[in-house]
Amino acid sequence: MAQDNDASRTAGQGEQAGKGPQAAPGQHPAKEGPGARAEQGGSAGQGGQAGKPSGILDKQLTDRSKGFNKERFSVYLRALEPGDAETTHKWRNDETYRRGVTSTTRYVSLDTERRWIDQAIRDHENLKHVRFGLCLKRNDELIGMMQILDIDMVNRNAAFGIMIGGDKHRGIGYVIEAGYLLFEYCFIELGLERISARVLEGNRSSRRMLEKFGFVNEGLLRNAVYKGGGFQNMVQYSALREQFMEQYEVDMARVARERRADGQ
């Protein structure tokens, strides 16, 4: 099966129905996880600006008096398990996924995928890269992967990626919920200051996603990737902790009170 060897440098292929899995940030360690780092946003040159959450968030998930209401989310994050390899291996067969990530296409066996999952679990333990399974609350089905890559605890930055596997789960809004959960973990749990993402210039759905999240377009990396018989440009994005707090109206005093109440 085709696989990309450096998806960890890109971020997600937009969540459009009929499109391939959202590129998640890392593909195998020399072939990081299943996708690419987050990339969604408007057209090239338009930097996403931290504003209020998108319409879907305002209407379905937000309570202005209490902040973001995760209890109403349809998805949750969990650690990857060895048995997930059978599912993620199928996702890598998706042609749209292979086109959307920035790395070179490779063909990966189920055995290679199992070894990649095992390595991902070890990386998680040492906080080098942190990868989560994205699951539906209603039936615990694994529908995607979230990844925080190249974690630098000195400079407090990292790269991220999102992958939604399977057409039936795209275009529903799961990526919005998943993105919030991942950013909350990055900025609040890990205390990171900056998250970056690189996406192919032509991956407009992923770029729209990033810009909805408040990522800022930092510039164009010309002819940065050789793919499909020619060189392609990449767009560099980033988001800062302050933007996340503002965009999702995170009240850190309230978070601290809730943790004390939960005995954390």
N, C-alpha and C positions, 0 to 999 in steps of 0.2 A: 504494500500500500504506500502511496506517496506520502512522504513526510517532509516537513521543513526542518532544517537543522539549527535555526537560530531564531525561532519564534519568540524567544525570550526578549528579543529586542523590539518587538512591536506590540501593538495592543488590540486586538479585537477587530473583528470584521463587522461591522454593523449588524444590528439585529433586525434584518428585514426578512419578511416571510419569503420563502423560496430561495433565499441566499444561503450560502454555505455556513458552517459553524462560525461563530464569531471567533476571530483569531484571538487566542489567548496569548498572554505575554510570553511564555517561554516554551520553547520546545526542547526536546531532549538536550541535556547539558551540552552539548555540541549538537544538540538537536532538541532543545528545550521543549517544554510542554506543548500542548496542542494548539497553539495559536499565536496571536501576535499581541503586542502591547496595545493598549487602548488607543483607538483612533476613531473618532467620530466627530463630526462637527460640520460646519458649513463649508462653503467652497474654499478653495485654496486662498490663502492670504487673509481669511477672516479669522481673527483670533477670538476664541470663546471668551466671554467675560463673565466673571462671577456675578450672578444675578439671583433671582429667586428660582426655586425649583421649577422644572418644566410643568406644563399643564397637567400631565398625568399625575405628578406628585401632588400638586395643589389640590386636585379634585378627589384623589383617592387615598392619599397617605398622610396628609399633614393636618395636624391640629395646632392652630396658631398659639393656643394657650399653653401647650405642653411640648411643642416641638415635633420632631419627626416620630410618627407612630409606627414602630416596627411590628407591633402586634398584628397589624393588618397586612403585613407582607405575605406573599404567597410562597416565598423561598427562604431557605436558611443555608448557612455554611457549615461544613464539617471537614474533618481531616480526610485526606485520601487514604484508601485502603487497597491492599494488594489486588483484591478482586475487581477493582475499578478498571483494570487494564483491558478487559474484554470490551467494555463500553467505549473507552477513549480510543481504542484501536479502530473501532467502526467509524468514529467521527473523522478520523484522519483520511478516510476514503473520499470525503466530500470535495468535489472539484472546486467549488467556490471558496472553500476554506484554503485550499492550496494556492489559489490565485491571490487571495487577500493577504497572506502573510508575507513578510519581507525576506524570509530566508529561502535558500535553494531547495527545490523539491527533491525529496528522497523517498525511497520505498522501504517501509518498515514492517517487519514481521511481528506477529503477536508476541513472540519471545522477546524481541527488542523492546516492545511496548511495556511488557512486564518488568523488564530490567529498568526502564525509565521510571516507572511508577515507584519501584523500590528505591531508586536514587532520589526521587522527589521526596519520599518519606524521610530519608536520612538528611536531606538538605533542610527540611522543615525543622528537624530536631536541633540543628546547629544554627538556625536563623540566618542561613545564607540566602536561601530563597524560601518563601512560604507559599504553599499552594493549597487551595481548598477545593473540595467538591461542592458544587451548587446543587441543591436538592429542593424538590417540591414538598411543601409541608403536608399536602393532602395524602401523599402516598410514598414519600421518601425516595422518589425516583431521582437518580442522578441525571441532570440535564445540562451540566456545564462545569467549567473550571474557572477559578479565580486565582491569579498569581501575583505575588509581590516579589520582584527579582532584584538581584544585586543590592541587597540591603546594606547600607553604609550607616552604621550607628554613630560614627564620629561626626560626619557631616549631616546626618539625619535625612538622607534621601534614598530613594529607591525607584524602580520602574514597575509598571503594573500592566496586567493584561486580563482580558475577559474572553471566554469562549462559551458560546451557547451551541450545543450539539443537537442536530436534528431539526428539520424544517418546522415540525409541529410546535416547537417551543420558541420560535423566533417571531418577532413582530407583536408580541403580547405585552411587553413591558417588563419582563423579568430582569432584563439587563439594568434597568433603572434601579430596581430594588437591590440587585446584586452589587451594583456600583456603590450605592450608599453603604452597604454592609462592609465592603472592602475598604472604603475610604475611612469609615469610622475606625476600623481596626488599625489602619496605617497611622492616622493622625491622633487618635485618642489612646489606643492601647500601646502602640509602639512609640508614640511621640515623635513621628517623623515630621519634617518641615516641608519637604518637597517630594512630589511624585511626578515622574516623567513618562512620556509615551512617544513612540515613533510609529508612524503609519505611512503606507504608500500614498503618494499624492492622489492617486486615482480612487482610493478607497473612501468614497464620499460618505457612505453610511457610517463607517466607524468614526470618521472625522466629525460628523454631526453629533454622534453620541458623546464624544469627548467635550465638545463645545457645550452641550447641554449640561454636562457635569461641571462646567466652569473652567475647563482647561484653556489655557492661553496658547495661541500659535506663536512659537518663538522663532520660526524661520524655516527655510527650505534647505534640505541637504541634497544638492544636485548630483544626479547620476550615482546615488549612494548604493543602489542594489542592482545586481545583474540578474534578471529574471525573465523567463519567457522569450529568450533570444535577444534581449536588449537591456539597456540600462534604464532604471526608473528612479524618480526623485522620491525622497521621503520628507515628511513634515514632522518637525519636532514640537511637541506640546509639553506643558507642565501645569501643575496645580499646586497651590500652597495651602498650608494648614489654615491660615487666616481666611482664605476664600471658602474653604469647607465650612468653617464655623459660621461665617456670614450667610452662605447660601442656604444652609440647612438649619439656621437659627439654633445652633447648638449652645446650650446654656451649661457651661462647665460646672458652675456651682450646683446646678440641679443634678448633673451626672454624678458629682461627688456625693451628694446627699443620698441618691439612689444606691450607690455602691456601699455606703456605710449601712444603709438599711438592709442590704442583702448580705452584710457581713464580709464584704470583699476588702 
